[in-house]
Amino acid sequence: MFQRPLTNKFPGVPQRALILLLACLALLSAHPPPLSASELTSASEFSSTSELTSASEFSSASELSSASEHSSANQTILRLGTGGSGGTYLPIGTLISQALSGSTEVNRNSPHYDPNLLVISQRSAGSASNVADISDGLLEAGLAQADVAHWAYNASGPFEHQPARQNLRGLATLYLESVHLIARTDANISSIKDLIGQRVSLDELGSGTRLDIQPILQAHDVTLDSIKAVYLKPQDAIDRLKQNQLDAFFIVAGYPVAAVSQLVDEGKVTVVPITGEHIGDIIEQIPYFSIDNIPAGTYQNNAAITTLGVPAQLLIDESMNEQLVNKITNLLWSQATLDLLKQGHPKGADVQLRTALAGMQIPLHPGAKKFYAEQGMLNNED
């Protein structure tokens, strides 16, 4: 069953029918339309769409009905917010969902394996959207940048005029995301300053990228008025760039971003470094940022590309059962899950237990806290 009680706002509709409807909508949201193997990973091949999703595939309405009836009585369903196509949250979130869900049996040899646990990865606009949806009860868990989680929890920064999202809890830091500035090869853009007068996408509303880019621009004395700013999903930005309707776009994601790699291979774009004297000012303003280097060879680059990085974190609602969250944390850090992540996406190799608490500035969920305490990773004051 859902961990959060379902409220029937339609008195004439049976509760079982509502659960069936929610299951249908969640499954459709989890994978519309199927991802290609290149979107999910450049490191391994997948033989079918069913391998790309955390949820079981149903070949008929009767199978779905039967499964939803079973889940309403026996299963725990968690909705995990990821990101949009073209980024890293969607493939990484899908792999995590696969690892945690009992139906895939990835962790069948773990003492924490639960055949009745179903984690459904859902596409979203990204970090800001995920923290809002967790707080509002539309998701049980989600991926988000560390700075966005901190701002939302404390109603600070870009969230200062919103209510504090204090039901957010941390489960783990996964990896470092890199700020990518992607520019058309013929746009003569080699630095942030060169964006002045250019057509630049700052990502869509609800993304962490959009929240992070403005202070980066400000530190380089580039105002929104000085560029031709648009707010597009990465895939829409790529489409416009190919049609010569856009000069550059930002995306904050773990490298390599498959869509960026393809554009580089086609000779259409370059990845512009973010360097210079302003880097220190940006890190001082947003302490979650650190200097990051995209390794040589990632995007046909001969030398490392200097940029900024911010931790990507897995968040969960504080109302989730402590025992369940402890089970999920154990499964997340099992060797089977780590192997799946490493094999399924190049950034998966960066998901390591030793950095699980890096940049975690919101409270841990008690279930996760118990796990890290057992690992000897918490100080007494934690």
Residue, then its C-alpha position, 0 to 999 in steps of 0.5 A: m500500500f502507499q505509505r501515505p494514506l490515500t484520501n478519497k475525495f470522490p465519495g461515489v468512487p470505490q477506493r480500489a478503483l482510485i488505487l487502480l487509477l493511481a497505479c495506471l497514472a504512475l506507470l504511464s508517468a514512469h516511462p513515457p515514451p520508452l527511453s532509448a539505450s543511448e539516453l540511459t547509458s553509454a556504458s551498457e546495452f539494454s535488450s528491452t524496454s522492460e529493462l529500463t523501468s523500475a516497474s513491472e510491464f503489464s501486457s493487458a488491462s486485466e494484468l494491471s488490474s490484478a497487479s494493482e489489487h495485489s499491490s493495494a493489499n500487499q505492496t508498498i509503492l514509492r514514487l521517485g521524482t527524477g528529471g527530464s530526458g537529456g540529463t542524468y537524474l532520469p537514468i540514475g533514478t531509473l536504475i535506483s528504482q530497479a535496484l530497490s523494487g522487489s520485482t526485479e530481484v536485483n537485491r534478492n540475496s540481501p537480508h533487506y530484500d522486500p518482494n513487495l516493495l515497488v519504486i516507480s521512477q517518474r520524470s519531472a522538471g528536476s530539483a525544484s520540482n521534486v522538493a516541492d512535490i515531496s513536500d506537497g505529498l505528490l512524491e515520496a522521494g526524489l533527486a535534488q541538488a544539495d543547494v536546492a534542498h537546503w534552500a527549500y528546507n530553510a525557505s532561503g535563497p530562491f525559496e525565501h518567499q515560499p513556505a519552508r519545506q521542512n518535511l524534507r529529509g536526506l537519505a544520501t548524497l549520490y555524486l557530484e553534478s557538473v555545470h555544463l555550458i554548451a555553445r554552438t561551435d560557430a557562436n564564438i562563445s568561449s567564456i561566460k562573458d561571451l554570452i552577452g547578446q546571445r540566445v541562451s537557455l537557462d533551463e525550465l521552471g522547476s529545474g535546479t539548473r535555472l536556480d544555479i545559473q543566475p548567480i553564476l551569471q551575476a558573478h561574471d557581470v552578465t545580467l539577464d537583460s544583457i542576454k536573450a534568455v529563454y527557459l527550455k527543457p534541455q531537449d527543447a534547447i538542443d532542438r532549437l540549437k540544431q535549428n540555429q535558433l539558440d546559441a547556448f544552453f546550461i545544464v547541471a548534470g553528471y557527466p557524460v550527458a549522452a545528449v551533449s556527447q552526441l552533439v559534440d560527436e556531430g561537431k555542433v557544440t563545444v563545452v565551455p569552461i567556467t573559470g577565472e577570478h569569479i569562481g571564488d565569489i560564486i563558491e562563497q555565495i553558494p558554498y555547495f558549489s566546488i571547483d570541478n573538472i570534466p575529465a579529458g576525453t569526456y566530450q572529445n576534449n584534450a584537456a580537463i574542462t574546469t567548471l563548478g560542481v554541486p552534490a546530487q542527493l536522494l531525498i525522502d519525506e519525513s513521514m515515511n516509516e523509519q523501518l522502511v527507510n532503513k531498509i531502502t538505505n541498506l538496499l541503496w548501499s548494497q553491492a548489488t545496487l552499486d554494481l547495477l549503477k556502475q554498469g548502467h551509467p558512467k556516473g554510477a561509478d561515483v555513487q560511493l558510500r564514503t561520500a554518502l553524507a557529503g554536503m548533506q545540510i538538511p536532517l537525515h531521515p531517522g531510518a537513514k540515520k540509523f544505517y549511517a550510525e551502524q556504519g560508524m559514519l556519524n559523529n556524536e553530535d549528529 
